[in-house]
Amino acid sequence: MNETFLFIQKFGIWGFVLILVVVLILFGGRKIPELMRGLGGGIKEFKDAVKEDEKSDAKSDNKEK
């Protein structure tokens, strides 16, 4: 288990460069913006859903009082 934590500690700028190179090789330069756009859209939808849930909780709390 300590070996996992040691790997994370040693993971520096070169590790991120390696991941970036692998992603570029796998997906290509043209596909990455589409992937990021989809990821951003998913995050936005998640945040909107959380806000709607909080609003509905606040409304139901006000009705109970």
CHARMM-style PDB file with segment names, atoms N, HN, CA, C and O in Angstrom:
ATOM      1  N   MET     1       0.820  -1.187   0.000  1.00  0.00      PROA
ATOM      2  CA  MET     1       0.000   0.000   0.000  1.00  0.00      PROA
ATOM      3  C   MET     1       0.864   1.251   0.000  1.00  0.00      PROA
ATOM      4  O   MET     1       0.515   2.242  -0.641  1.00  0.00      PROA
ATOM      5  N   ASN     2       1.969   1.220   0.698  1.00  0.00      PROA
ATOM      6  HN  ASN     2       2.253   0.414   1.218  1.00  0.00      PROA
ATOM      7  CA  ASN     2       2.875   2.364   0.708  1.00  0.00      PROA
ATOM      8  C   ASN     2       3.505   2.590  -0.657  1.00  0.00      PROA
ATOM      9  O   ASN     2       3.867   3.716  -1.001  1.00  0.00      PROA
ATOM     10  N   GLU     3       3.635   1.527  -1.431  1.00  0.00      PROA
ATOM     11  HN  GLU     3       3.341   0.613  -1.152  1.00  0.00      PROA
ATOM     12  CA  GLU     3       4.206   1.665  -2.767  1.00  0.00      PROA
ATOM     13  C   GLU     3       3.328   2.548  -3.646  1.00  0.00      PROA
ATOM     14  O   GLU     3       3.844   3.307  -4.466  1.00  0.00      PROA
ATOM     15  N   THR     4       2.018   2.461  -3.487  1.00  0.00      PROA
ATOM     16  HN  THR     4       1.598   1.845  -2.821  1.00  0.00      PROA
ATOM     17  CA  THR     4       1.093   3.293  -4.260  1.00  0.00      PROA
ATOM     18  C   THR     4       1.303   4.756  -3.912  1.00  0.00      PROA
ATOM     19  O   THR     4       1.357   5.603  -4.804  1.00  0.00      PROA
ATOM     20  N   PHE     5       1.419   5.060  -2.641  1.00  0.00      PROA
ATOM     21  HN  PHE     5       1.374   4.373  -1.916  1.00  0.00      PROA
ATOM     22  CA  PHE     5       1.609   6.440  -2.221  1.00  0.00      PROA
ATOM     23  C   PHE     5       2.958   6.977  -2.684  1.00  0.00      PROA
ATOM     24  O   PHE     5       3.073   8.158  -3.011  1.00  0.00      PROA
ATOM     25  N   LEU     6       3.975   6.127  -2.716  1.00  0.00      PROA
ATOM     26  HN  LEU     6       3.882   5.168  -2.451  1.00  0.00      PROA
ATOM     27  CA  LEU     6       5.282   6.566  -3.206  1.00  0.00      PROA
ATOM     28  C   LEU     6       5.221   6.918  -4.679  1.00  0.00      PROA
ATOM     29  O   LEU     6       5.850   7.880  -5.121  1.00  0.00      PROA
ATOM     30  N   PHE     7       4.459   6.136  -5.445  1.00  0.00      PROA
ATOM     31  HN  PHE     7       3.948   5.355  -5.086  1.00  0.00      PROA
ATOM     32  CA  PHE     7       4.315   6.419  -6.873  1.00  0.00      PROA
ATOM     33  C   PHE     7       3.637   7.767  -7.086  1.00  0.00      PROA
ATOM     34  O   PHE     7       4.035   8.534  -7.963  1.00  0.00      PROA
ATOM     35  N   ILE     8       2.621   8.055  -6.289  1.00  0.00      PROA
ATOM     36  HN  ILE     8       2.298   7.432  -5.577  1.00  0.00      PROA
ATOM     37  CA  ILE     8       1.912   9.325  -6.433  1.00  0.00      PROA
ATOM     38  C   ILE     8       2.833  10.484  -6.073  1.00  0.00      PROA
ATOM     39  O   ILE     8       2.773  11.534  -6.713  1.00  0.00      PROA
ATOM     40  N   GLN     9       3.674  10.320  -5.074  1.00  0.00      PROA
ATOM     41  HN  GLN     9       3.723   9.467  -4.554  1.00  0.00      PROA
ATOM     42  CA  GLN     9       4.597  11.378  -4.671  1.00  0.00      PROA
ATOM     43  C   GLN     9       5.644  11.635  -5.749  1.00  0.00      PROA
ATOM     44  O   GLN     9       6.053  12.779  -5.954  1.00  0.00      PROA
ATOM     45  N   LYS    10       6.072  10.609  -6.422  1.00  0.00      PROA
ATOM     46  HN  LYS    10       5.740   9.680  -6.256  1.00  0.00      PROA
ATOM     47  CA  LYS    10       7.091  10.756  -7.461  1.00  0.00      PROA
ATOM     48  C   LYS    10       6.514  11.236  -8.783  1.00  0.00      PROA
ATOM     49  O   LYS    10       7.255  11.608  -9.694  1.00  0.00      PROA
ATOM     50  N   PHE    11       5.202  11.228  -8.886  1.00  0.00      PROA
ATOM     51  HN  PHE    11       4.601  10.927  -8.146  1.00  0.00      PROA
ATOM     52  CA  PHE    11       4.519  11.615 -10.106  1.00  0.00      PROA
ATOM     53  C   PHE    11       4.597  13.132 -10.237  1.00  0.00      PROA
ATOM     54  O   PHE    11       3.928  13.859  -9.503  1.00  0.00      PROA
ATOM     55  N   GLY    12       5.410  13.603 -11.167  1.00  0.00      PROA
ATOM     56  HN  GLY    12       5.954  13.012 -11.763  1.00  0.00      PROA
ATOM     57  CA  GLY    12       5.605  15.037 -11.316  1.00  0.00      PROA
ATOM     58  C   GLY    12       5.222  15.519 -12.690  1.00  0.00      PROA
ATOM     59  O   GLY    12       4.322  14.976 -13.330  1.00  0.00      PROA
ATOM     60  N   ILE    13       5.912  16.540 -13.134  1.00  0.00      PROA
ATOM     61  HN  ILE    13       6.644  16.981 -12.614  1.00  0.00      PROA
ATOM     62  CA  ILE    13       5.620  17.158 -14.427  1.00  0.00      PROA
ATOM     63  C   ILE    13       5.825  16.171 -15.566  1.00  0.00      PROA
ATOM     64  O   ILE    13       5.092  16.206 -16.553  1.00  0.00      PROA
ATOM     65  N   TRP    14       6.809  15.293 -15.443  1.00  0.00      PROA
ATOM     66  HN  TRP    14       7.405  15.264 -14.640  1.00  0.00      PROA
ATOM     67  CA  TRP    14       7.075  14.342 -16.526  1.00  0.00      PROA
ATOM     68  C   TRP    14       5.969  13.305 -16.632  1.00  0.00      PROA
ATOM     69  O   TRP    14       5.695  12.794 -17.718  1.00  0.00      PROA
ATOM     70  N   GLY    15       5.339  12.995 -15.522  1.00  0.00      PROA
ATOM     71  HN  GLY    15       5.561  13.410 -14.639  1.00  0.00      PROA
ATOM     72  CA  GLY    15       4.204  12.077 -15.558  1.00  0.00      PROA
ATOM     73  C   GLY    15       3.031  12.677 -16.312  1.00  0.00      PROA
ATOM     74  O   GLY    15       2.367  11.996 -17.093  1.00  0.00      PROA
ATOM     75  N   PHE    16       2.779  13.970 -16.071  1.00  0.00      PROA
ATOM     76  HN  PHE    16       3.318  14.524 -15.437  1.00  0.00      PROA
ATOM     77  CA  PHE    16       1.701  14.641 -16.799  1.00  0.00      PROA
ATOM     78  C   PHE    16       2.024  14.776 -18.278  1.00  0.00      PROA
ATOM     79  O   PHE    16       1.134  14.664 -19.121  1.00  0.00      PROA
ATOM     80  N   VAL    17       3.274  15.014 -18.596  1.00  0.00      PROA
ATOM     81  HN  VAL    17       3.997  15.105 -17.911  1.00  0.00      PROA
ATOM     82  CA  VAL    17       3.687  15.095 -20.004  1.00  0.00      PROA
ATOM     83  C   VAL    17       3.478  13.742 -20.675  1.00  0.00      PROA
ATOM     84  O   VAL    17       3.009  13.673 -21.811  1.00  0.00      PROA
ATOM     85  N   LEU    18       3.821  12.683 -19.981  1.00  0.00      PROA
ATOM     86  HN  LEU    18       4.203  12.739 -19.058  1.00  0.00      PROA
ATOM     87  CA  LEU    18       3.639  11.339 -20.528  1.00  0.00      PROA
ATOM     88  C   LEU    18       2.155  11.053 -20.781  1.00  0.00      PROA
ATOM     89  O   LEU    18       1.796  10.510 -21.826  1.00  0.00      PROA
ATOM     90  N   ILE    19       1.308  11.413 -19.837  1.00  0.00      PROA
ATOM     91  HN  ILE    19       1.599  11.853 -18.988  1.00  0.00      PROA
ATOM     92  CA  ILE    19      -0.140  11.211 -20.017  1.00  0.00      PROA
ATOM     93  C   ILE    19      -0.645  12.023 -21.199  1.00  0.00      PROA
ATOM     94  O   ILE    19      -1.445  11.527 -21.993  1.00  0.00      PROA
ATOM     95  N   LEU    20      -0.194  13.252 -21.326  1.00  0.00      PROA
ATOM     96  HN  LEU    20       0.456  13.655 -20.682  1.00  0.00      PROA
ATOM     97  CA  LEU    20      -0.604  14.103 -22.436  1.00  0.00      PROA
ATOM     98  C   LEU    20      -0.198  13.498 -23.776  1.00  0.00      PROA
ATOM     99  O   LEU    20      -0.981  13.509 -24.726  1.00  0.00      PROA
ATOM    100  N   VAL    21       1.002  12.978 -23.855  1.00  0.00      PROA
ATOM    101  HN  VAL    21       1.638  12.968 -23.084  1.00  0.00      PROA
ATOM    102  CA  VAL    21       1.479  12.355 -25.095  1.00  0.00      PROA
ATOM    103  C   VAL    21       0.640  11.120 -25.422  1.00  0.00      PROA
ATOM    104  O   VAL    21       0.266  10.914 -26.577  1.00  0.00      PROA
ATOM    105  N   VAL    22       0.344  10.305 -24.424  1.00  0.00      PROA
ATOM    106  HN  VAL    22       0.648  10.473 -23.486  1.00  0.00      PROA
ATOM    107  CA  VAL    22      -0.458   9.097 -24.661  1.00  0.00      PROA
ATOM    108  C   VAL    22      -1.854   9.472 -25.139  1.00  0.00      PROA
ATOM    109  O   VAL    22      -2.383   8.840 -26.053  1.00  0.00      PROA
ATOM    110  N   VAL    23      -2.465  10.504 -24.525  1.00  0.00      PROA
ATOM    111  HN  VAL    23      -2.035  11.017 -23.783  1.00  0.00      PROA
ATOM    112  CA  VAL    23      -3.797  10.944 -24.940  1.00  0.00      PROA
ATOM    113  C   VAL    23      -3.756  11.455 -26.375  1.00  0.00      PROA
ATOM    114  O   VAL    23      -4.654  11.162 -27.164  1.00  0.00      PROA
ATOM    115  N   LEU    24      -2.723  12.216 -26.716  1.00  0.00      PROA
ATOM    116  HN  LEU    24      -1.994  12.454 -26.075  1.00  0.00      PROA
ATOM    117  CA  LEU    24      -2.601  12.712 -28.085  1.00  0.00      PROA
ATOM    118  C   LEU    24      -2.457  11.577 -29.087  1.00  0.00      PROA
ATOM    119  O   LEU    24      -3.022  11.630 -30.180  1.00  0.00      PROA
ATOM    120  N   ILE    25      -1.710  10.563 -28.717  1.00  0.00      PROA
ATOM    121  HN  ILE    25      -1.251  10.520 -27.829  1.00  0.00      PROA
ATOM    122  CA  ILE    25      -1.523   9.426 -29.615  1.00  0.00      PROA
ATOM    123  C   ILE    25      -2.836   8.654 -29.780  1.00  0.00      PROA
ATOM    124  O   ILE    25      -3.199   8.268 -30.891  1.00  0.00      PROA
ATOM    125  N   LEU    26      -3.538   8.433 -28.675  1.00  0.00      PROA
ATOM    126  HN  LEU    26      -3.243   8.746 -27.772  1.00  0.00      PROA
ATOM    127  CA  LEU    26      -4.766   7.636 -28.726  1.00  0.00      PROA
ATOM    128  C   LEU    26      -5.908   8.350 -29.445  1.00  0.00      PROA
ATOM    129  O   LEU    26      -6.608   7.742 -30.255  1.00  0.00      PROA
ATOM    130  N   PHE    27      -6.098   9.628 -29.153  1.00  0.00      PROA
ATOM    131  HN  PHE    27      -5.529  10.122 -28.495  1.00  0.00      PROA
ATOM    132  CA  PHE    27      -7.268  10.330 -29.663  1.00  0.00      PROA
ATOM    133  C   PHE    27      -6.963  11.278 -30.814  1.00  0.00      PROA
ATOM    134  O   PHE    27      -7.859  11.597 -31.596  1.00  0.00      PROA
ATOM    135  N   GLY    28      -5.753  11.723 -30.935  1.00  0.00      PROA
ATOM    136  HN  GLY    28      -5.025  11.464 -30.300  1.00  0.00      PROA
ATOM    137  CA  GLY    28      -5.415  12.668 -31.977  1.00  0.00      PROA
ATOM    138  C   GLY    28      -5.793  14.089 -31.594  1.00  0.00      PROA
ATOM    139  O   GLY    28      -6.617  14.301 -30.704  1.00  0.00      PROA
ATOM    140  N   GLY    29      -5.198  15.047 -32.258  1.00  0.00      PROA
ATOM    141  HN  GLY    29      -4.530  14.875 -32.981  1.00  0.00      PROA
ATOM    142  CA  GLY    29      -5.406  16.448 -31.936  1.00  0.00      PROA
ATOM    143  C   GLY    29      -6.799  16.961 -32.254  1.00  0.00      PROA
ATOM    144  O   GLY    29      -7.280  17.886 -31.599  1.00  0.00      PROA
ATOM    145  N   ARG    30      -7.442  16.385 -33.231  1.00  0.00      PROA
ATOM    146  HN  ARG    30      -7.051  15.634 -33.762  1.00  0.00      PROA
ATOM    147  CA  ARG    30      -8.771  16.870 -33.638  1.00  0.00      PROA
ATOM    148  C   ARG    30      -9.875  16.391 -32.695  1.00  0.00      PROA
ATOM    149  O   ARG    30     -10.895  17.063 -32.540  1.00  0.00      PROA
ATOM    150  N   LYS    31      -9.677  15.260 -32.083  1.00  0.00      PROA
ATOM    151  HN  LYS    31      -8.849  14.714 -32.210  1.00  0.00      PROA
ATOM    152  CA  LYS    31     -10.724  14.668 -31.242  1.00  0.00      PROA
ATOM    153  C   LYS    31     -10.731  15.246 -29.825  1.00  0.00      PROA
ATOM    154  O   LYS    31     -11.767  15.213 -29.161  1.00  0.00      PROA
ATOM    155  N   ILE    32      -9.609  15.769 -29.351  1.00  0.00      PROA
ATOM    156  HN  ILE    32      -8.767  15.796 -29.891  1.00  0.00      PROA
ATOM    157  CA  ILE    32      -9.501  16.254 -27.977  1.00  0.00      PROA
ATOM    158  C   ILE    32     -10.466  17.405 -27.696  1.00  0.00      PROA
ATOM    159  O   ILE    32     -11.125  17.370 -26.657  1.00  0.00      PROA
ATOM    160  N   PRO    33     -10.594  18.429 -28.557  1.00  0.00      PROA
ATOM    161  CA  PRO    33     -11.565  19.496 -28.252  1.00  0.00      PROA
ATOM    162  C   PRO    33     -12.996  18.974 -28.111  1.00  0.00      PROA
ATOM    163  O   PRO    33     -13.754  19.465 -27.276  1.00  0.00      PROA
ATOM    164  N   GLU    34     -13.365  17.989 -28.917  1.00  0.00      PROA
ATOM    165  HN  GLU    34     -12.749  17.590 -29.596  1.00  0.00      PROA
ATOM    166  CA  GLU    34     -14.696  17.398 -28.803  1.00  0.00      PROA
ATOM    167  C   GLU    34     -14.864  16.690 -27.462  1.00  0.00      PROA
ATOM    168  O   GLU    34     -15.915  16.798 -26.829  1.00  0.00      PROA
ATOM    169  N   LEU    35     -13.838  15.971 -27.029  1.00  0.00      PROA
ATOM    170  HN  LEU    35     -12.985  15.884 -27.543  1.00  0.00      PROA
ATOM    171  CA  LEU    35     -13.895  15.290 -25.746  1.00  0.00      PROA
ATOM    172  C   LEU    35     -14.019  16.294 -24.599  1.00  0.00      PROA
ATOM    173  O   LEU    35     -14.814  16.085 -23.682  1.00  0.00      PROA
ATOM    174  N   MET    36     -13.254  17.364 -24.639  1.00  0.00      PROA
ATOM    175  HN  MET    36     -12.609  17.534 -25.384  1.00  0.00      PROA
ATOM    176  CA  MET    36     -13.294  18.388 -23.596  1.00  0.00      PROA
ATOM    177  C   MET    36     -14.646  19.107 -23.584  1.00  0.00      PROA
ATOM    178  O   MET    36     -15.174  19.422 -22.518  1.00  0.00      PROA
ATOM    179  N   ARG    37     -15.196  19.363 -24.757  1.00  0.00      PROA
ATOM    180  HN  ARG    37     -14.767  19.107 -25.623  1.00  0.00      PROA
ATOM    181  CA  ARG    37     -16.512  19.999 -24.857  1.00  0.00      PROA
ATOM    182  C   ARG    37     -17.575  19.109 -24.210  1.00  0.00      PROA
ATOM    183  O   ARG    37     -18.436  19.591 -23.473  1.00  0.00      PROA
ATOM    184  N   GLY    38     -17.507  17.829 -24.488  1.00  0.00      PROA
ATOM    185  HN  GLY    38     -16.808  17.437 -25.086  1.00  0.00      PROA
ATOM    186  CA  GLY    38     -18.449  16.887 -23.887  1.00  0.00      PROA
ATOM    187  C   GLY    38     -18.281  16.796 -22.377  1.00  0.00      PROA
ATOM    188  O   GLY    38     -19.264  16.730 -21.640  1.00  0.00      PROA
ATOM    189  N   LEU    39     -17.049  16.793 -21.925  1.00  0.00      PROA
ATOM    190  HN  LEU    39     -16.250  16.847 -22.524  1.00  0.00      PROA
ATOM    191  CA  LEU    39     -16.778  16.750 -20.488  1.00  0.00      PROA
ATOM    192  C   LEU    39     -17.301  18.000 -19.804  1.00  0.00      PROA
ATOM    193  O   LEU    39     -17.917  17.919 -18.741  1.00  0.00      PROA
ATOM    194  N   GLY    40     -17.061  19.150 -20.405  1.00  0.00      PROA
ATOM    195  HN  GLY    40     -16.561  19.216 -21.269  1.00  0.00      PROA
ATOM    196  CA  GLY    40     -17.555  20.411 -19.853  1.00  0.00      PROA
ATOM    197  C   GLY    40     -19.064  20.460 -19.805  1.00  0.00      PROA
ATOM    198  O   GLY    40     -19.644  20.942 -18.833  1.00  0.00      PROA
ATOM    199  N   GLY    41     -19.705  19.964 -20.854  1.00  0.00      PROA
ATOM    200  HN  GLY    41     -19.233  19.573 -21.644  1.00  0.00      PROA
ATOM    201  CA  GLY    41     -21.165  19.920 -20.880  1.00  0.00      PROA
ATOM    202  C   GLY    41     -21.725  19.011 -19.790  1.00  0.00      PROA
ATOM    203  O   GLY    41     -22.740  19.325 -19.167  1.00  0.00      PROA
ATOM    204  N   GLY    42     -21.068  17.904 -19.570  1.00  0.00      PROA
ATOM    205  HN  GLY    42     -20.244  17.649 -20.076  1.00  0.00      PROA
ATOM    206  CA  GLY    42     -21.494  16.983 -18.519  1.00  0.00      PROA
ATOM    207  C   GLY    42     -21.358  17.598 -17.134  1.00  0.00      PROA
ATOM    208  O   GLY    42     -22.234  17.431 -16.286  1.00  0.00      PROA
ATOM    209  N   ILE    43     -20.263  18.307 -16.908  1.00  0.00      PROA
ATOM    210  HN  ILE    43     -19.551  18.443 -17.598  1.00  0.00      PROA
ATOM    211  CA  ILE    43     -20.056  18.971 -15.625  1.00  0.00      PROA
ATOM    212  C   ILE    43     -21.101  20.059 -15.420  1.00  0.00      PROA
ATOM    213  O   ILE    43     -21.623  20.217 -14.317  1.00  0.00      PROA
ATOM    214  N   LYS    44     -21.409  20.806 -16.468  1.00  0.00      PROA
ATOM    215  HN  LYS    44     -20.985  20.677 -17.364  1.00  0.00      PROA
ATOM    216  CA  LYS    44     -22.418  21.869 -16.367  1.00  0.00      PROA
ATOM    217  C   LYS    44     -23.784  21.283 -16.041  1.00  0.00      PROA
ATOM    218  O   LYS    44     -24.496  21.819 -15.192  1.00  0.00      PROA
ATOM    219  N   GLU    45     -24.158  20.198 -16.697  1.00  0.00      PROA
ATOM    220  HN  GLU    45     -23.580  19.762 -17.386  1.00  0.00      PROA
ATOM    221  CA  GLU    45     -25.440  19.554 -16.425  1.00  0.00      PROA
ATOM    222  C   GLU    45     -25.507  19.056 -14.983  1.00  0.00      PROA
ATOM    223  O   GLU    45     -26.547  19.157 -14.332  1.00  0.00      PROA
ATOM    224  N   PHE    46     -24.399  18.521 -14.493  1.00  0.00      PROA
ATOM    225  HN  PHE    46     -23.554  18.439 -15.021  1.00  0.00      PROA
ATOM    226  CA  PHE    46     -24.354  18.034 -13.117  1.00  0.00      PROA
ATOM    227  C   PHE    46     -24.546  19.185 -12.132  1.00  0.00      PROA
ATOM    228  O   PHE    46     -25.309  19.063 -11.173  1.00  0.00      PROA
ATOM    229  N   LYS    47     -23.855  20.299 -12.366  1.00  0.00      PROA
ATOM    230  HN  LYS    47     -23.235  20.397 -13.145  1.00  0.00      PROA
ATOM    231  CA  LYS    47     -23.997  21.461 -11.484  1.00  0.00      PROA
ATOM    232  C   LYS    47     -25.419  21.999 -11.514  1.00  0.00      PROA
ATOM    233  O   LYS    47     -25.967  22.353 -10.470  1.00  0.00      PROA
ATOM    234  N   ASP    48     -26.024  22.066 -12.696  1.00  0.00      PROA
ATOM    235  HN  ASP    48     -25.578  21.779 -13.544  1.00  0.00      PROA
ATOM    236  CA  ASP    48     -27.410  22.540 -12.811  1.00  0.00      PROA
ATOM    237  C   ASP    48     -28.366  21.623 -12.046  1.00  0.00      PROA
ATOM    238  O   ASP    48     -29.287  22.099 -11.383  1.00  0.00      PROA
ATOM    239  N   ALA    49     -28.151  20.328 -12.135  1.00  0.00      PROA
ATOM    240  HN  ALA    49     -27.403  19.941 -12.674  1.00  0.00      PROA
ATOM    241  CA  ALA    49     -29.007  19.378 -11.430  1.00  0.00      PROA
ATOM    242  C   ALA    49     -28.863  19.540  -9.915  1.00  0.00      PROA
ATOM    243  O   ALA    49     -29.848  19.451  -9.182  1.00  0.00      PROA
ATOM    244  N   VAL    50     -27.647  19.775  -9.453  1.00  0.00      PROA
ATOM    245  HN  VAL    50     -26.847  19.848 -10.048  1.00  0.00      PROA
ATOM    246  CA  VAL    50     -27.430  19.976  -8.017  1.00  0.00      PROA
ATOM    247  C   VAL    50     -28.125  21.251  -7.558  1.00  0.00      PROA
ATOM    248  O   VAL    50     -28.748  21.268  -6.496  1.00  0.00      PROA
ATOM    249  N   LYS    51     -28.022  22.336  -8.359  1.00  0.00      PROA
ATOM    250  HN  LYS    51     -27.516  22.323  -9.221  1.00  0.00      PROA
ATOM    251  CA  LYS    51     -28.685  23.587  -7.989  1.00  0.00      PROA
ATOM    252  C   LYS    51     -30.198  23.419  -7.953  1.00  0.00      PROA
ATOM    253  O   LYS    51     -30.850  23.932  -7.043  1.00  0.00      PROA
ATOM    254  N   GLU    52     -30.764  22.714  -8.920  1.00  0.00      PROA
ATOM    255  HN  GLU    52     -30.234  22.298  -9.659  1.00  0.00      PROA
ATOM    256  CA  GLU    52     -32.212  22.481  -8.943  1.00  0.00      PROA
ATOM    257  C   GLU    52     -32.646  21.668  -7.729  1.00  0.00      PROA
ATOM    258  O   GLU    52     -33.700  21.925  -7.148  1.00  0.00      PROA
ATOM    259  N   ASP    53     -31.834  20.690  -7.348  1.00  0.00      PROA
ATOM    260  HN  ASP    53     -30.977  20.481  -7.819  1.00  0.00      PROA
ATOM    261  CA  ASP    53     -32.152  19.866  -6.196  1.00  0.00      PROA
ATOM    262  C   ASP    53     -32.117  20.702  -4.918  1.00  0.00      PROA
ATOM    263  O   ASP    53     -32.966  20.536  -4.043  1.00  0.00      PROA
ATOM    264  N   GLU    54     -31.141  21.596  -4.811  1.00  0.00      PROA
ATOM    265  HN  GLU    54     -30.451  21.731  -5.522  1.00  0.00      PROA
ATOM    266  CA  GLU    54     -31.053  22.461  -3.637  1.00  0.00      PROA
ATOM    267  C   GLU    54     -32.249  23.407  -3.580  1.00  0.00      PROA
ATOM    268  O   GLU    54     -32.787  23.660  -2.502  1.00  0.00      PROA
ATOM    269  N   LYS    55     -32.668  23.931  -4.731  1.00  0.00      PROA
ATOM    270  HN  LYS    55     -32.231  23.725  -5.607  1.00  0.00      PROA
ATOM    271  CA  LYS    55     -33.826  24.824  -4.770  1.00  0.00      PROA
ATOM    272  C   LYS    55     -35.092  24.085  -4.350  1.00  0.00      PROA
ATOM    273  O   LYS    55     -35.903  24.617  -3.592  1.00  0.00      PROA
ATOM    274  N   SER    56     -35.262  22.861  -4.841  1.00  0.00      PROA
ATOM    275  HN  SER    56     -34.604  22.428  -5.457  1.00  0.00      PROA
ATOM    276  CA  SER    56     -36.462  22.097  -4.477  1.00  0.00      PROA
ATOM    277  C   SER    56     -36.439  21.736  -2.996  1.00  0.00      PROA
ATOM    278  O   SER    56     -37.491  21.703  -2.359  1.00  0.00      PROA
ATOM    279  N   ASP    57     -35.266  21.466  -2.439  1.00  0.00      PROA
ATOM    280  HN  ASP    57     -34.411  21.493  -2.957  1.00  0.00      PROA
ATOM    281  CA  ASP    57     -35.163  21.189  -1.011  1.00  0.00      PROA
ATOM    282  C   ASP    57     -35.524  22.426  -0.195  1.00  0.00      PROA
ATOM    283  O   ASP    57     -36.211  22.328   0.822  1.00  0.00      PROA
ATOM    284  N   ALA    58     -35.060  23.587  -0.643  1.00  0.00      PROA
ATOM    285  HN  ALA    58     -34.502  23.668  -1.469  1.00  0.00      PROA
ATOM    286  CA  ALA    58     -35.354  24.829   0.065  1.00  0.00      PROA
ATOM    287  C   ALA    58     -36.857  25.126   0.000  1.00  0.00      PROA
ATOM    288  O   ALA    58     -37.435  25.573   0.991  1.00  0.00      PROA
ATOM    289  N   LYS    59     -37.490  24.887  -1.134  1.00  0.00      PROA
ATOM    290  HN  LYS    59     -37.021  24.523  -1.939  1.00  0.00      PROA
ATOM    291  CA  LYS    59     -38.922  25.129  -1.278  1.00  0.00      PROA
ATOM    292  C   LYS    59     -39.716  24.176  -0.374  1.00  0.00      PROA
ATOM    293  O   LYS    59     -40.690  24.586   0.256  1.00  0.00      PROA
ATOM    294  N   SER    60     -39.301  22.916  -0.315  1.00  0.00      PROA
ATOM    295  HN  SER    60     -38.510  22.583  -0.827  1.00  0.00      PROA
ATOM    296  CA  SER    60     -40.031  21.953   0.519  1.00  0.00      PROA
ATOM    297  C   SER    60     -39.830  22.272   2.005  1.00  0.00      PROA
ATOM    298  O   SER    60     -40.736  22.042   2.806  1.00  0.00      PROA
ATOM    299  N   ASP    61     -38.659  22.796   2.384  1.00  0.00      PROA
ATOM    300  HN  ASP    61     -37.923  22.983   1.733  1.00  0.00      PROA
ATOM    301  CA  ASP    61     -38.441  23.213   3.768  1.00  0.00      PROA
ATOM    302  C   ASP    61     -39.323  24.396   4.128  1.00  0.00      PROA
ATOM    303  O   ASP    61     -39.838  24.457   5.244  1.00  0.00      PROA
ATOM    304  N   ASN    62     -39.510  25.342   3.206  1.00  0.00      PROA
ATOM    305  HN  ASN    62     -39.091  25.292   2.300  1.00  0.00      PROA
ATOM    306  CA  ASN    62     -40.355  26.496   3.466  1.00  0.00      PROA
ATOM    307  C   ASN    62     -41.827  26.091   3.585  1.00  0.00      PROA
ATOM    308  O   ASN    62     -42.559  26.677   4.383  1.00  0.00      PROA
ATOM    309  N   LYS    63     -42.270  25.108   2.814  1.00  0.00      PROA
ATOM    310  HN  LYS    63     -41.676  24.632   2.166  1.00  0.00      PROA
ATOM    311  CA  LYS    63     -43.655  24.648   2.859  1.00  0.00      PROA
ATOM    312  C   LYS    63     -43.955  23.941   4.177  1.00  0.00      PROA
ATOM    313  O   LYS    63     -45.073  24.018   4.686  1.00  0.00      PROA
ATOM    314  N   GLU    64     -42.954  23.251   4.729  1.00  0.00      PROA
ATOM    315  HN  GLU    64     -42.046  23.189   4.315  1.00  0.00      PROA
ATOM    316  CA  GLU    64     -43.153  22.515   5.971  1.00  0.00      PROA
ATOM    317  C   GLU    64     -43.309  23.447   7.164  1.00  0.00      PROA
ATOM    318  O   GLU    64     -43.936  23.076   8.156  1.00  0.00      PROA
ATOM    319  N   LYS    65     -42.753  24.644   7.084  1.00  0.00      PROA
ATOM    320  HN  LYS    65     -42.244  24.945   6.278  1.00  0.00      PROA
ATOM    321  CA  LYS    65     -42.797  25.592   8.219  1.00  0.00      PROA
ATOM    322  C   LYS    65     -44.079  26.295   8.320  1.00  0.00      PROA
ATOM    323  OT1 LYS    65     -44.263  27.117   9.217  1.00  0.00      PROA
TER     324      LYS     65
END
